[in-house]
Amino acid sequence: MKKVVIALCALCAFGSVGGIVLAGMNIYTRSTTPIEQGQQQSPSVLPAPNQVQ
């Protein structure tokens, strides 16, 4: 039973690390991909610097 708990914890830990890696790759890809001229930029989740109160 103890081995099952350890295996479950290991799977959850590696799953979390995998999610962090995928999120980091997504941010890196979005920051390095050039925006095409004919395509409109999607609105950002974060407010613009001049809108911060």
PQR file of N, CA, C, O and H, with PARSE charges and radii, in Angstrom:
ATOM      1  N   MET A   1       0.830  -1.202   0.000 -0.4000 1.5000
ATOM      2  CA  MET A   1       0.000   0.000   0.000 -0.0000 2.0000
ATOM      3  C   MET A   1       0.871   1.262   0.000  0.5500 1.7000
ATOM      4  O   MET A   1       0.537   2.252  -0.650 -0.5500 1.4000
ATOM      5  N   LYS A   2       1.971   1.219   0.721 -0.4000 1.5000
ATOM      6  CA  LYS A   2       2.850   2.381   0.800 -0.0000 2.0000
ATOM      7  C   LYS A   2       3.464   2.691  -0.565  0.5500 1.7000
ATOM      8  O   LYS A   2       3.662   3.857  -0.909 -0.5500 1.4000
ATOM      9  H   LYS A   2       2.242   0.414   1.248  0.4000 1.0000
ATOM     10  N   LYS A   3       3.764   1.646  -1.342 -0.4000 1.5000
ATOM     11  CA  LYS A   3       4.340   1.847  -2.674 -0.0000 2.0000
ATOM     12  C   LYS A   3       3.337   2.521  -3.606  0.5500 1.7000
ATOM     13  O   LYS A   3       3.713   3.326  -4.458 -0.5500 1.4000
ATOM     14  H   LYS A   3       3.603   0.700  -1.062  0.4000 1.0000
ATOM     15  N   VAL A   4       2.070   2.190  -3.438 -0.4000 1.5000
ATOM     16  CA  VAL A   4       1.032   2.799  -4.275 -0.0000 2.0000
ATOM     17  C   VAL A   4       0.940   4.297  -3.986  0.5500 1.7000
ATOM     18  O   VAL A   4       0.811   5.097  -4.913 -0.5500 1.4000
ATOM     19  H   VAL A   4       1.765   1.536  -2.745  0.4000 1.0000
ATOM     20  N   VAL A   5       1.004   4.677  -2.728 -0.4000 1.5000
ATOM     21  CA  VAL A   5       0.940   6.089  -2.347 -0.0000 2.0000
ATOM     22  C   VAL A   5       2.150   6.841  -2.892  0.5500 1.7000
ATOM     23  O   VAL A   5       2.017   7.954  -3.401 -0.5500 1.4000
ATOM     24  H   VAL A   5       1.109   4.027  -1.975  0.4000 1.0000
ATOM     25  N   ILE A   6       3.333   6.229  -2.784 -0.4000 1.5000
ATOM     26  CA  ILE A   6       4.546   6.865  -3.300 -0.0000 2.0000
ATOM     27  C   ILE A   6       4.467   7.017  -4.816  0.5500 1.7000
ATOM     28  O   ILE A   6       4.841   8.056  -5.359 -0.5500 1.4000
ATOM     29  H   ILE A   6       3.440   5.325  -2.370  0.4000 1.0000
ATOM     30  N   ALA A   7       3.980   5.980  -5.501 -0.4000 1.5000
ATOM     31  CA  ALA A   7       3.853   6.045  -6.959 -0.0000 2.0000
ATOM     32  C   ALA A   7       2.851   7.125  -7.365  0.5500 1.7000
ATOM     33  O   ALA A   7       3.075   7.850  -8.334 -0.5500 1.4000
ATOM     34  H   ALA A   7       3.676   5.135  -5.060  0.4000 1.0000
ATOM     35  N   LEU A   8       1.755   7.230  -6.628 -0.4000 1.5000
ATOM     36  CA  LEU A   8       0.749   8.251  -6.932 -0.0000 2.0000
ATOM     37  C   LEU A   8       1.313   9.657  -6.730  0.5500 1.7000
ATOM     38  O   LEU A   8       1.070  10.550  -7.541 -0.5500 1.4000
ATOM     39  H   LEU A   8       1.574   6.641  -5.841  0.4000 1.0000
ATOM     40  N   CYS A   9       2.058   9.847  -5.658 -0.4000 1.5000
ATOM     41  CA  CYS A   9       2.689  11.150  -5.409 -0.0000 2.0000
ATOM     42  C   CYS A   9       3.700  11.487  -6.500  0.5500 1.7000
ATOM     43  O   CYS A   9       3.783  12.635  -6.936 -0.5500 1.4000
ATOM     44  H   CYS A   9       2.256   9.121  -4.999  0.4000 1.0000
ATOM     45  N   ALA A  10       4.465  10.495  -6.941 -0.4000 1.5000
ATOM     46  CA  ALA A  10       5.454  10.723  -7.999 -0.0000 2.0000
ATOM     47  C   ALA A  10       4.769  11.117  -9.304  0.5500 1.7000
ATOM     48  O   ALA A  10       5.228  12.025  -9.998 -0.5500 1.4000
ATOM     49  H   ALA A  10       4.398   9.562  -6.587  0.4000 1.0000
ATOM     50  N   LEU A  11       3.675  10.439  -9.640 -0.4000 1.5000
ATOM     51  CA  LEU A  11       2.952  10.779 -10.873 -0.0000 2.0000
ATOM     52  C   LEU A  11       2.397  12.199 -10.808  0.5500 1.7000
ATOM     53  O   LEU A  11       2.467  12.939 -11.790 -0.5500 1.4000
ATOM     54  H   LEU A  11       3.302   9.702  -9.076  0.4000 1.0000
ATOM     55  N   CYS A  12       1.850  12.580  -9.666 -0.4000 1.5000
ATOM     56  CA  CYS A  12       1.318  13.939  -9.515 -0.0000 2.0000
ATOM     57  C   CYS A  12       2.433  14.976  -9.620  0.5500 1.7000
ATOM     58  O   CYS A  12       2.247  16.031 -10.227 -0.5500 1.4000
ATOM     59  H   CYS A  12       1.793  11.979  -8.869  0.4000 1.0000
ATOM     60  N   ALA A  13       3.584  14.680  -9.035 -0.4000 1.5000
ATOM     61  CA  ALA A  13       4.704  15.628  -9.073 -0.0000 2.0000
ATOM     62  C   ALA A  13       5.212  15.797 -10.496  0.5500 1.7000
ATOM     63  O   ALA A  13       5.436  16.920 -10.947 -0.5500 1.4000
ATOM     64  H   ALA A  13       3.735  13.823  -8.542  0.4000 1.0000
ATOM     65  N   PHE A  14       5.397  14.689 -11.205 -0.4000 1.5000
ATOM     66  CA  PHE A  14       5.886  14.790 -12.582 -0.0000 2.0000
ATOM     67  C   PHE A  14       4.844  15.445 -13.480  0.5500 1.7000
ATOM     68  O   PHE A  14       5.204  16.146 -14.426 -0.5500 1.4000
ATOM     69  H   PHE A  14       5.215  13.777 -10.838  0.4000 1.0000
ATOM     70  N   GLY A  15       3.567  15.232 -13.204 -0.4000 1.5000
ATOM     71  CA  GLY A  15       2.520  15.887 -13.980 -0.0000 2.0000
ATOM     72  C   GLY A  15       2.550  17.392 -13.786  0.5500 1.7000
ATOM     73  O   GLY A  15       2.336  18.145 -14.736 -0.5500 1.4000
ATOM     74  H   GLY A  15       3.275  14.663 -12.435  0.4000 1.0000
ATOM     75  N   SER A  16       2.812  17.837 -12.567 -0.4000 1.5000
ATOM     76  CA  SER A  16       2.890  19.270 -12.293 -0.0000 2.0000
ATOM     77  C   SER A  16       4.090  19.892 -12.990  0.5500 1.7000
ATOM     78  O   SER A  16       3.995  20.980 -13.558 -0.5500 1.4000
ATOM     79  H   SER A  16       2.986  17.225 -11.796  0.4000 1.0000
ATOM     80  N   VAL A  17       5.224  19.192 -12.944 -0.4000 1.5000
ATOM     81  CA  VAL A  17       6.426  19.699 -13.611 -0.0000 2.0000
ATOM     82  C   VAL A  17       6.184  19.776 -15.111  0.5500 1.7000
ATOM     83  O   VAL A  17       6.609  20.732 -15.760 -0.5500 1.4000
ATOM     84  H   VAL A  17       5.302  18.308 -12.482  0.4000 1.0000
ATOM     85  N   GLY A  18       5.505  18.780 -15.666 -0.4000 1.5000
ATOM     86  CA  GLY A  18       5.191  18.793 -17.097 -0.0000 2.0000
ATOM     87  C   GLY A  18       4.313  19.977 -17.469  0.5500 1.7000
ATOM     88  O   GLY A  18       4.505  20.588 -18.520 -0.5500 1.4000
ATOM     89  H   GLY A  18       5.160  18.003 -15.140  0.4000 1.0000
ATOM     90  N   GLY A  19       3.353  20.302 -16.615 -0.4000 1.5000
ATOM     91  CA  GLY A  19       2.488  21.448 -16.880 -0.0000 2.0000
ATOM     92  C   GLY A  19       3.251  22.757 -16.849  0.5500 1.7000
ATOM     93  O   GLY A  19       2.988  23.654 -17.650 -0.5500 1.4000
ATOM     94  H   GLY A  19       3.197  19.806 -15.761  0.4000 1.0000
ATOM     95  N   ILE A  20       4.200  22.870 -15.924 -0.4000 1.5000
ATOM     96  CA  ILE A  20       5.014  24.085 -15.841 -0.0000 2.0000
ATOM     97  C   ILE A  20       5.890  24.220 -17.077  0.5500 1.7000
ATOM     98  O   ILE A  20       6.045  25.315 -17.618 -0.5500 1.4000
ATOM     99  H   ILE A  20       4.414  22.141 -15.274  0.4000 1.0000
ATOM    100  N   VAL A  21       6.469  23.094 -17.529 -0.4000 1.5000
ATOM    101  CA  VAL A  21       7.311  23.122 -18.731 -0.0000 2.0000
ATOM    102  C   VAL A  21       6.488  23.525 -19.945  0.5500 1.7000
ATOM    103  O   VAL A  21       6.936  24.341 -20.750 -0.5500 1.4000
ATOM    104  H   VAL A  21       6.343  22.205 -17.090  0.4000 1.0000
ATOM    105  N   LEU A  22       5.288  22.965 -20.088 -0.4000 1.5000
ATOM    106  CA  LEU A  22       4.443  23.316 -21.235 -0.0000 2.0000
ATOM    107  C   LEU A  22       4.033  24.787 -21.193  0.5500 1.7000
ATOM    108  O   LEU A  22       4.002  25.444 -22.234 -0.5500 1.4000
ATOM    109  H   LEU A  22       4.924  22.302 -19.434  0.4000 1.0000
ATOM    110  N   ALA A  23       3.724  25.307 -20.023 -0.4000 1.5000
ATOM    111  CA  ALA A  23       3.363  26.718 -19.904 -0.0000 2.0000
ATOM    112  C   ALA A  23       4.545  27.609 -20.275  0.5500 1.7000
ATOM    113  O   ALA A  23       4.374  28.620 -20.955 -0.5500 1.4000
ATOM    114  H   ALA A  23       3.749  24.773 -19.177  0.4000 1.0000
ATOM    115  N   GLY A  24       5.734  27.236 -19.832 -0.4000 1.5000
ATOM    116  CA  GLY A  24       6.929  28.003 -20.183 -0.0000 2.0000
ATOM    117  C   GLY A  24       7.208  27.985 -21.672  0.5500 1.7000
ATOM    118  O   GLY A  24       7.588  29.002 -22.252 -0.5500 1.4000
ATOM    119  H   GLY A  24       5.872  26.414 -19.279  0.4000 1.0000
ATOM    120  N   MET A  25       7.016  26.814 -22.301 -0.4000 1.5000
ATOM    121  CA  MET A  25       7.221  26.728 -23.750 -0.0000 2.0000
ATOM    122  C   MET A  25       6.203  27.588 -24.490  0.5500 1.7000
ATOM    123  O   MET A  25       6.531  28.207 -25.502 -0.5500 1.4000
ATOM    124  H   MET A  25       6.708  25.987 -21.830  0.4000 1.0000
ATOM    125  N   ASN A  26       4.967  27.629 -23.988 -0.4000 1.5000
ATOM    126  CA  ASN A  26       3.927  28.440 -24.613 -0.0000 2.0000
ATOM    127  C   ASN A  26       4.287  29.921 -24.534  0.5500 1.7000
ATOM    128  O   ASN A  26       4.154  30.641 -25.523 -0.5500 1.4000
ATOM    129  H   ASN A  26       4.701  27.126 -23.166  0.4000 1.0000
ATOM    130  N   ILE A  27       4.737  30.378 -23.379 -0.4000 1.5000
ATOM    131  CA  ILE A  27       5.126  31.783 -23.218 -0.0000 2.0000
ATOM    132  C   ILE A  27       6.302  32.112 -24.130  0.5500 1.7000
ATOM    133  O   ILE A  27       6.314  33.158 -24.778 -0.5500 1.4000
ATOM    134  H   ILE A  27       4.845  29.792 -22.575  0.4000 1.0000
ATOM    135  N   TYR A  28       7.297  31.216 -24.182 -0.4000 1.5000
ATOM    136  CA  TYR A  28       8.475  31.448 -25.025 -0.0000 2.0000
ATOM    137  C   TYR A  28       8.079  31.513 -26.496  0.5500 1.7000
ATOM    138  O   TYR A  28       8.543  32.389 -27.227 -0.5500 1.4000
ATOM    139  H   TYR A  28       7.287  30.366 -23.655  0.4000 1.0000
ATOM    140  N   THR A  29       7.226  30.594 -26.929 -0.4000 1.5000
ATOM    141  CA  THR A  29       6.815  30.565 -28.333 -0.0000 2.0000
ATOM    142  C   THR A  29       6.036  31.820 -28.699  0.5500 1.7000
ATOM    143  O   THR A  29       6.240  32.382 -29.775 -0.5500 1.4000
ATOM    144  H   THR A  29       6.850  29.883 -26.335  0.4000 1.0000
ATOM    145  N   ARG A  30       5.145  32.265 -27.816 -0.4000 1.5000
ATOM    146  CA  ARG A  30       4.354  33.460 -28.109 -0.0000 2.0000
ATOM    147  C   ARG A  30       5.213  34.715 -28.132  0.5500 1.7000
ATOM    148  O   ARG A  30       4.916  35.653 -28.871 -0.5500 1.4000
ATOM    149  H   ARG A  30       4.979  31.809 -26.942  0.4000 1.0000
ATOM    150  N   SER A  31       6.276  34.744 -27.330 -0.4000 1.5000
ATOM    151  CA  SER A  31       7.112  35.942 -27.283 -0.0000 2.0000
ATOM    152  C   SER A  31       8.098  35.997 -28.446  0.5500 1.7000
ATOM    153  O   SER A  31       8.572  37.078 -28.796 -0.5500 1.4000
ATOM    154  H   SER A  31       6.518  33.982 -26.729  0.4000 1.0000
ATOM    155  N   THR A  32       8.412  34.859 -29.047 -0.4000 1.5000
ATOM    156  CA  THR A  32       9.396  34.848 -30.133 -0.0000 2.0000
ATOM    157  C   THR A  32       8.766  34.732 -31.510  0.5500 1.7000
ATOM    158  O   THR A  32       9.473  34.854 -32.510 -0.5500 1.4000
ATOM    159  H   THR A  32       8.026  33.981 -28.763  0.4000 1.0000
ATOM    160  N   THR A  33       7.463  34.502 -31.599 -0.4000 1.5000
ATOM    161  CA  THR A  33       6.790  34.383 -32.888 -0.0000 2.0000
ATOM    162  C   THR A  33       6.406  35.776 -33.379  0.5500 1.7000
ATOM    163  O   THR A  33       5.715  36.508 -32.671 -0.5500 1.4000
ATOM    164  H   THR A  33       6.888  34.403 -30.787  0.4000 1.0000
ATOM    165  N   PRO A  34       6.845  36.156 -34.591 -0.5600 1.5000
ATOM    166  CA  PRO A  34       6.467  37.480 -35.100  0.2800 2.0000
ATOM    167  C   PRO A  34       4.977  37.538 -35.425  0.5500 1.7000
ATOM    168  O   PRO A  34       4.380  36.547 -35.845 -0.5500 1.4000
ATOM    169  N   ILE A  35       4.390  38.709 -35.225 -0.4000 1.5000
ATOM    170  CA  ILE A  35       2.971  38.915 -35.507 -0.0000 2.0000
ATOM    171  C   ILE A  35       2.832  39.336 -36.964  0.5500 1.7000
ATOM    172  O   ILE A  35       3.529  40.239 -37.429 -0.5500 1.4000
ATOM    173  H   ILE A  35       4.875  39.514 -34.883  0.4000 1.0000
ATOM    174  N   GLU A  36       1.924  38.673 -37.681 -0.4000 1.5000
ATOM    175  CA  GLU A  36       1.713  39.011 -39.090 -0.0000 2.0000
ATOM    176  C   GLU A  36       0.973  40.341 -39.193  0.5500 1.7000
ATOM    177  O   GLU A  36       0.192  40.701 -38.313 -0.5500 1.4000
ATOM    178  H   GLU A  36       1.358  37.940 -37.303  0.4000 1.0000
ATOM    179  N   GLN A  37       1.232  41.068 -40.285 -0.4000 1.5000
ATOM    180  CA  GLN A  37       0.648  42.397 -40.462 -0.0000 2.0000
ATOM    181  C   GLN A  37      -0.869  42.332 -40.653  0.5500 1.7000
ATOM    182  O   GLN A  37      -1.584  43.164 -40.095 -0.5500 1.4000
ATOM    183  H   GLN A  37       1.867  40.775 -41.001  0.4000 1.0000
ATOM    184  N   GLY A  38      -1.376  41.371 -41.424 -0.4000 1.5000
ATOM    185  CA  GLY A  38      -2.800  41.306 -41.731 -0.0000 2.0000
ATOM    186  C   GLY A  38      -3.634  40.739 -40.607  0.5500 1.7000
ATOM    187  O   GLY A  38      -4.863  40.774 -40.675 -0.5500 1.4000
ATOM    188  H   GLY A  38      -0.795  40.696 -41.877  0.4000 1.0000
ATOM    189  N   GLN A  39      -3.007  40.224 -39.586 -0.4000 1.5000
ATOM    190  CA  GLN A  39      -3.718  39.573 -38.501 -0.0000 2.0000
ATOM    191  C   GLN A  39      -3.857  40.520 -37.317  0.5500 1.7000
ATOM    192  O   GLN A  39      -2.893  41.180 -36.928 -0.5500 1.4000
ATOM    193  H   GLN A  39      -2.009  40.195 -39.531  0.4000 1.0000
ATOM    194  N   GLN A  40      -5.057  40.587 -36.744 -0.4000 1.5000
ATOM    195  CA  GLN A  40      -5.254  41.442 -35.583 -0.0000 2.0000
ATOM    196  C   GLN A  40      -4.709  40.749 -34.346  0.5500 1.7000
ATOM    197  O   GLN A  40      -4.799  39.529 -34.207 -0.5500 1.4000
ATOM    198  H   GLN A  40      -5.840  40.051 -37.059  0.4000 1.0000
ATOM    199  N   GLN A  41      -4.144  41.544 -33.456 -0.4000 1.5000
ATOM    200  CA  GLN A  41      -3.592  40.994 -32.224 -0.0000 2.0000
ATOM    201  C   GLN A  41      -4.728  40.757 -31.238  0.5500 1.7000
ATOM    202  O   GLN A  41      -5.586  41.619 -31.046 -0.5500 1.4000
ATOM    203  H   GLN A  41      -4.071  42.535 -33.569  0.4000 1.0000
ATOM    204  N   SER A  42      -4.728  39.582 -30.614 -0.4000 1.5000
ATOM    205  CA  SER A  42      -5.767  39.282 -29.637 -0.0000 2.0000
ATOM    206  C   SER A  42      -5.542  40.125 -28.384  0.5500 1.7000
ATOM    207  O   SER A  42      -4.400  40.444 -28.053 -0.5500 1.4000
ATOM    208  H   SER A  42      -4.031  38.882 -30.770  0.4000 1.0000
ATOM    209  N   PRO A  43      -6.607  40.486 -27.689 -0.5600 1.5000
ATOM    210  CA  PRO A  43      -6.444  41.320 -26.490  0.2800 2.0000
ATOM    211  C   PRO A  43      -5.674  40.578 -25.404  0.5500 1.7000
ATOM    212  O   PRO A  43      -5.809  39.366 -25.241 -0.5500 1.4000
ATOM    213  N   SER A  44      -4.883  41.317 -24.684 -0.4000 1.5000
ATOM    214  CA  SER A  44      -4.065  40.732 -23.630 -0.0000 2.0000
ATOM    215  C   SER A  44      -4.885  40.586 -22.356  0.5500 1.7000
ATOM    216  O   SER A  44      -5.825  41.344 -22.118 -0.5500 1.4000
ATOM    217  H   SER A  44      -4.774  42.302 -24.817  0.4000 1.0000
ATOM    218  N   VAL A  45      -4.522  39.615 -21.550 -0.4000 1.5000
ATOM    219  CA  VAL A  45      -5.192  39.422 -20.270 -0.0000 2.0000
ATOM    220  C   VAL A  45      -4.749  40.502 -19.287  0.5500 1.7000
ATOM    221  O   VAL A  45      -5.532  40.941 -18.445 -0.5500 1.4000
ATOM    222  H   VAL A  45      -3.758  39.000 -21.743  0.4000 1.0000
ATOM    223  N   LEU A  46      -3.495  40.926 -19.398 -0.4000 1.5000
ATOM    224  CA  LEU A  46      -2.964  41.949 -18.506 -0.0000 2.0000
ATOM    225  C   LEU A  46      -3.285  43.344 -19.039  0.5500 1.7000
ATOM    226  O   LEU A  46      -3.269  43.546 -20.253 -0.5500 1.4000
ATOM    227  H   LEU A  46      -2.859  40.570 -20.083  0.4000 1.0000
ATOM    228  N   PRO A  47      -3.573  44.297 -18.181 -0.5600 1.5000
ATOM    229  CA  PRO A  47      -3.840  45.660 -18.662  0.2800 2.0000
ATOM    230  C   PRO A  47      -2.563  46.320 -19.166  0.5500 1.7000
ATOM    231  O   PRO A  47      -1.455  45.935 -18.793 -0.5500 1.4000
ATOM    232  N   ALA A  48      -2.739  47.306 -20.010 -0.4000 1.5000
ATOM    233  CA  ALA A  48      -1.595  48.062 -20.518 -0.0000 2.0000
ATOM    234  C   ALA A  48      -0.958  48.833 -19.360  0.5500 1.7000
ATOM    235  O   ALA A  48      -1.636  49.146 -18.381 -0.5500 1.4000
ATOM    236  H   ALA A  48      -3.639  47.619 -20.313  0.4000 1.0000
ATOM    237  N   PRO A  49       0.345  49.145 -19.463 -0.5600 1.5000
ATOM    238  CA  PRO A  49       1.019  49.850 -18.353  0.2800 2.0000
ATOM    239  C   PRO A  49       0.376  51.181 -17.986  0.5500 1.7000
ATOM    240  O   PRO A  49       0.401  51.569 -16.818 -0.5500 1.4000
ATOM    241  N   ASN A  50      -0.203  51.893 -18.959 -0.4000 1.5000
ATOM    242  CA  ASN A  50      -0.802  53.186 -18.644 -0.0000 2.0000
ATOM    243  C   ASN A  50      -2.182  53.048 -17.997  0.5500 1.7000
ATOM    244  O   ASN A  50      -2.751  54.045 -17.553 -0.5500 1.4000
ATOM    245  H   ASN A  50      -0.223  51.578 -19.908  0.4000 1.0000
ATOM    246  N   GLN A  51      -2.733  51.825 -17.937 -0.4000 1.5000
ATOM    247  CA  GLN A  51      -4.034  51.614 -17.326 -0.0000 2.0000
ATOM    248  C   GLN A  51      -3.931  51.120 -15.886  0.5500 1.7000
ATOM    249  O   GLN A  51      -4.948  51.016 -15.199 -0.5500 1.4000
ATOM    250  H   GLN A  51      -2.270  51.015 -18.298  0.4000 1.0000
ATOM    251  N   VAL A  52      -2.739  50.819 -15.424 -0.4000 1.5000
ATOM    252  CA  VAL A  52      -2.564  50.318 -14.063 -0.0000 2.0000
ATOM    253  C   VAL A  52      -2.801  51.454 -13.080  0.5500 1.7000
ATOM    254  O   VAL A  52      -2.268  52.552 -13.243 -0.5500 1.4000
ATOM    255  H   VAL A  52      -1.913  50.903 -15.982  0.4000 1.0000
ATOM    256  N   GLN A  53      -3.601  51.184 -12.065 -0.4000 1.5000
ATOM    257  CA  GLN A  53      -3.927  52.238 -11.101 -0.0000 2.0000
ATOM    258  C   GLN A  53      -3.212  52.014  -9.803  0.5500 1.7000
ATOM    259  O   GLN A  53      -3.366  52.802  -8.870 -0.5500 1.4000
ATOM    260  H   GLN A  53      -4.034  50.293 -11.932  0.4000 1.0000
TER
END
